[in-house]
Amino acid sequence: MPDERRPLNSPAADAKGYDLVIDFFSNIGLSREASMYLKMFRENVPWRFAVVLISAESLKISWRTVALDLAYLSNLNLYPVIVLDNPQGAGGNLVPALERREGDAPRDGVQVKRLIRLNDRLVSAVYAAKGRAVSVLTQLFDLGAPISDDASFDFRRLVDHVNLVPIKTAVRNRQIPVVSPLALDSDGRVLTASAEKVAKAICARIQPQKFIVISEHEGIFDIQGNLVRNIILSSDYSQLLADGGLDERGQRQLHAAMRLLVAVPDLTLQFASAQNLIHELFTVKGRGTYIRAGHMIRMADSWENLDREKLRELIEDGFGRELVETYFEDKPERVFYEQEYHGVIVVKPLEGDIFYLDKFVVGQKWQGEGVGGPLWRELTKYYPKLIWRARATNPINRWYLDQADGFQRTSQWNIYWLGLTPEEVGRLIPRVSAIPRTIL
C-alpha cells in the first residue's frame, strides 16, 4: 500500500522529481517554501544538505517511515547525514533517553553490536524502498578522538577529529551516510559515544543548512502540554526560562539548543516527529519546534562605514532586480542592518517627525529565518510615524498589512503607514507615490 504522506516513494532523480516535490507542497499552500529550499539545497555542497539525529525511540517505533523518507530523498539526489541514537547511551538533552529496565546495562561489546544492527536494519530498509544508503561505523573519527559517552562531555572537543572522508565518499557515490556513534581507539577497540555529541560535532564541522532532531515527542512543550512552535534564542531564551513556561524536558532541550547555537550560530535547529521529516526539510518552520540563535541588529546614520557592495548584493538578491547605480549618493536618515548583511531597512527623511521607509529587504536565503522581525522591532522603536510603499505583487504585502495602521492602493503602489493622522496620510500619499524608483 503506498504511503500517502509522500508525493512519491521513489521518483526519478531528475527535474521531474523536483517538480513532484513542488506539486506536493503546492497542494498544502507551501510551494514557495519548497521551491526556495530545493534551489538552496541543489546549489550548495551536497554533504552540507542537512544533519538528522534520530532518537532511539523513533528508531524503535518509526524506522520504516524513516527508511521511506530517506529513499525518497536519495532519489532526489539529496543526501542528509543521518546519526542514529545510542539506545543505551547517556545521550544528551536534545533527545530523551529510553527508560532502562533493572539490570539492562549491556557490556560494551553488546552495545556495539546493537548499534551495528540498528544501522544495518535502516540501511537495508532504505535499499528495499529503492533508495541508496551506506553505513558509517568506526570511520568517522581519527584514533586520537576523545570519545566519551558522558552526558557532560563537551561536543566541541570532537570537532577537529571528525573525518569527512566517509561522508563525502558516500555522497559522491549517491548514498545517504548513516552514522552510528562508534569509534576505534588507538588499541583497536570499538568505543561508543553520545550520538547527540557526535551529531553536534558534525554540524560544527560541515555547517549544514539544517539540523533536525527526530523524536516521537516532536518538539519542545510548555507546562500546559502545548507545542512551542518557534523560538528565537536572542529574544526568547531568557523569557522562556524566567516565566517557568516550559516542562522539564523542554528546559533541558532549550539549554542544549543554546549551547549548540552559540557554537554554530548560523544553524537552524528543528525538532520533529518521524512522520514530518520531509515537511521539515522543505518548509521554513515545519511542524515541530523551530529554533534559531537570532540576529544581531546594528544601526548606522550614513553609508560611510557600511559595506556598500554587500548592501547592493543584498538588496538586489532580496528584490530579484537591479538597484540604480546612484542609490548610495543620497544620504539615509538611518540604516538598520543584520550584522552579517542578511537583511536591511533603510529609512529616509520625509517631513518633520514623519519618515519614509525606503527599503526593507531580507536576502533570499534568509527569508523565513527570523531576520525580518528583529529588524522591524528596531525600526519601530525609533520611528513611530512611518509611511512606505510596495508593488502590488510584493510577496510580503499581507505581512505589511498586519503591521500597518492603514493602507491605500493607488494605480502603481500599495501605500502603508504607521502613526499618521488622516490629514497627514492624504497629504503624503501623492508625494510618496511620486518618489523615483530605485529598483529597476
N, C-alpha and C positions, 0 to 999 in steps of 0.2 A: 504493500500500500504506500503511495507516495506521501512524503512529508509536506503538508500544505503550508508550513511556515516559510518555506524557501521558494524562490522563484523557479528553481530547477535544481535537482540534486547533482547533476553532472553536466553543466553546459560546456560547449566547446571553448577552448582557450583562445578566443579571437574577439573581434569587435562585437560580434553578436552576443557574446557572453556579457560584456559590459552593458549592452543595450538592455539585456534581461534584468540586470540589477536596477537600472534607471526605471524601466517599466514597472518593476515590482514596487519600488518606493513611490513612484508617482501615484499608484493606487491608494496609498495612505497619506498622500499630500506631502511627501518628503523628497521629491525628485531632485530639487535644487541642492539639498544637502548631500545626497548620494552622489550626484554628479561632481560636486566640489571635492569630496573625499576620494572618489575614484581617480580624478585628474591628479590630485596631490600624490596619491599612492603610486600611480604609474610614473610620475616624474621624479620620484625620489629613489635613493639607493634601495634596492629591493629587500635587503635584510633589515632595513630600518622601518619596515611596514608597521609592525606592532609587536609587543611582547604580551603574552597572555599567561597569567598564572591561574591554574585550575585547582581548586581546593580538593582535598581528599574526599570530601562528601560528594561533590559533583562528579568526581571520577567514579565513585561507587554507584551513584544513582543515575547519572545522565551521560555516561560515556558514549552511548550510541548516538545521542543527539549531537554531542561534541564532534564525533567522528564524521557525521554527515556534513556538518558545517565546515570542517577542515577540508574535506574532499571538495566541497563546493568552492572554497577559496583557492585551493591549489589548481583547480580547473580554470580559474580566472587569472592565473599567474600571480597570485598574491600569497606570500609565504610568511605568516606570523611565526615568531619564535615562541613555542609552547613550553612552559615549565610546569611539570607535574608535582603536585604537593606530596610531601612525605607523610603518609598516614600515621606513622608512629614518631614523627619528629617533634621537636619543641616548637617548630613553626615560627610564628611571629604574631602580629596583630592584625594584618590585613585579611587573613582567612582564619576562621575559628578552627581549633584543633578538634579532631574527633575524640569523643569520650573514650577513655581506656577502661576496659574491664579489669577487675582484680587479677593480677598475675599476667596481664598482657603486656609484657615488656620484652620483646624479642631481642635475641642476640644480634650483633651487628650483621653477621652473615645472613640470618633470616630476613632482616630488614632490607638488606641489599637485594636479596632475591625477590622480595615483594615489589620493590621499586622497578626492577628489571621486567617483572611480569606485567606490571601496570603499563609500562611503556610499550612492550610488545603487543599487548592487547589493543591499545589505542591505535598504534601504527597499522596493525593488521586490519582493524575495523575501517580505517581510512582507505586502505587499498581495496577492501571489499566494497566500499562505496564509490570505487573508480577514481579515487584521489591518489595523491603521492605524498608520502611522509617517510622520515627516517629517524631512527633512534640515535640520540646523542647521550652517551652514558658517562664514561670517565674521561672523555676527550676535552671537556670544556675548560679545565683548569690545568695550569702547569704544576709540576711536582712541588714547587715551593709555596703553593697556595695555603693560607692559614685557615683551613676548613674547620668549621665548628657548627654543631647543631644547637648551640646555646642560644636562647631567645634574646639575650642581651648582646650578642656578638654584633659589632658594627659592620654592616654590609660594605662600607667604603673600603675596608681592608682587602676586599676581594677584587675590586675593580681592575687594578693593574695586572691581575693574574688571569683575567678572562682571555681564553684563547678563541679568537673569532674564526679560525680556520674551519672547524666543523660546521659552523653556522653558514659561512659563505659558501662552502663546498655544497652543502645541502641545497641552498637556494640556486646556485649555478646549475645543479642537477634537477632543478624544478621539483624539489621536495621540501615539505614543511619540516623543519627541525623540531623534534620532540625531545626535550631535555629532562633527564632525571637528575636530581640533586646529589650526584655522586662524584668522587674524585679519587685519584690514586695518590698515596703518599710516597715519599722517597724510597720506602721499603717495598713498594708494590702492593700495599694493602689498599682495599677499597673502603673509603670512608663515606658516611652520609653527612649531608649538610641541610641547613634550613632552606627549603625551597623558596621561601619569601626572600631571604637574603640573596640567594642566587639570582632570582628574578630582578631584584633591585640592582644588583651589580651589573647585570646585562643591560638594564635600562641606562645606567650611568655611563656605560661604555659605548653603546651604539646610538643613544639618543633617539628612540623610536618616536613615531608620530603619536602613538597611544600606548598606554599600559592598562590592560584590562584585567581585573581580578574577577574570576568566575567563581561564584559561590551560590549555594542553594538559598542563602539569606538575602541575595540580590543587592544589598546596599547597606547604607547607614540609616538607622531608625531612631526616632525620638522616643521619649519615655511613654508617649501615648500609643506607640506602635506604628506611627506614620513614617513612610519612607521620606527621607530628606533628599530631594532631587538634585539640588545644585549648591555647591559650596565653593566660594572664593576665599581662600585662606587669609589673604591680606586684609579682608574686611569682615569675615565671618568667624574666624577661628576663636578669637578671644570671647566673643559674644556667646557662641555655642557652648563653650566650657563654663562661662560665668553664670549663665542662667540655668544650668543643670538640665538642659532640654534633651540631651542625648541619653540613651540607655548605656549600660556599662560597656557592652561590646562596641557601640558606636564611638564612645570616648576613646577606647583603645585604637580603633581604626583611624580616628581623626589624628591622634598623636603620631601614629605610624605614617600617615599621609604627609603630615607636616615635615617629619624627618626626611622623607624621600624627596619631597618637592623643594626643600631647601638645597639638597644636593643636586637635583636635576630640575631646575626651575621652569624650563620650557615644556615639561612633560604634562600630558593630560592623563589623569588617573580616573578610571571608571570602574565602578562596581556593578556587576550584573549577574543575572542567573544564566545558566547554560542555554536556556531557551531563547535568550535575547542576544547571543554573541554577534550574529550578523547585523542586527539592528544597531548595536553599539558601535560597530566598525564603520558603518556607512551613514550615520547621522551625527549631529553635533553633540547632543546631550543624552542620547539614548533613552533607556527606560529605567535604569538604576540610579545610582548616585554618581554624579559627575563632579570632579574636584580639580581645581587649578590653583596654582600658587597666587595668582593675581598679578597685577601690573603696577609698576611704579610710574606715576604720572608726574611730569615735570612741566614747568612754565617758563616762557620767555616773552619779553616785550619787544623783541626785534628778531630779524633773521640772522643777525650778526654772528652769534655763537652756535647756530644750528647747522647741521649738515644738510645744506640745501639740495644736494644731489640725492640723498636718501629721501628727503621730503618729496622731491619731484617723483621719484620712483614709487613711493608710497601712494601719492595722490593719483598718479596715472594707473597704478595697479588696481586701486580700490574702485575708481570710476570706469576703468577699461577704456579710457580715452586720453588724448594728449592734453597737457597743461600748456597754456600760452607761454611763449619764451619770456615775456616781460613780467610774469606773475610776481617774482620776488623784488621787483623795483618799487612796489607800493608797500609802505610800512604797515605792519599789522598793529592792532591795539594790544593783542595778546595771543600767544600760541600755547595751547595745551598739547603735550605730546607724550606718548608712551616712550619710555627711555630707550627702548630698542627700535623705535620707529615702526611699531606695529600699527599705530593709529595716531590721528592728529585732529585737533579742532583749531580753526583759525578764526579769530574774531576781529572785525574791522569797526572803526568808529562810524557812527551814523548821525546822531543828533542828541546833544546833551547827554543824559544818562541812559539813552537807548542805543543798543549796539546791534550790528549786523553779523549774524553767524554766516561767515563766508564759506567755510569748508568743514565738513565733518566726515571723515573717511577712515576706514579700517582696511588694512591690506587683505586681499582675498584669502590668504592662508589663515588669517587670524579672525575672520568673520565668524561669529558664533562662539568665540573662545573667551568671552568675558572682557574684551578690551573696551568696547563702547561705553559700558555702564560707568566705570571709574572716570573716563574722560568727561562724560556728561555731568556726573556729580560735581566734578571740579568746576566745570563751566558754570553751572547754576549757583554755586557758592558765591561767585564773583559777579555774575551778571543776571540779576533778577528780571531785567527788561530786555528782551531779545526779539528780533524778527529775522526770519530766514525764508528761503525759497527752495523748491526741489522740482525736478521734472516730474511729470505725471507718471512716468514709468519707473521712478526710483523705487527699488525693492523695499526700502525701509519707510515708505510713506505711512504705512499703518502704525509703525512704531513712533514716527514723528507725531502722528495724530494723538497718540496716547500721552505724549509728553507736553503737547501744546495746550495753551488756554483757548486758542481759537484757530480757525483755518478758513481760507477762502481760495477758490480756484479761479484763475484768470485764463486768458486764451493760451498762454505759454507756460504758466507756472502754477504750482500749489504753494500758497503763501501761509506760513505758520507764525505764531507769535506767543510770547510769554509776558505777562505783567503789563500789558498795554491797555489803555482806555480805548473805547470805540472811536473817539476823535483822533487819537494817535494812529490807530490802525488805518482809518480812512485816509489820513494824510500821507502815510508812509507806503502803502501798497503800490501806488503808481511809481514812487521813487525806487523802491526795491525791484520792481519789475523791469525798470529801465537800466539797472546796473549791467554793464557789458559782461558778456560771458567770458569766463577764463578757462573753461573746459571745452575743447573743440570736438 
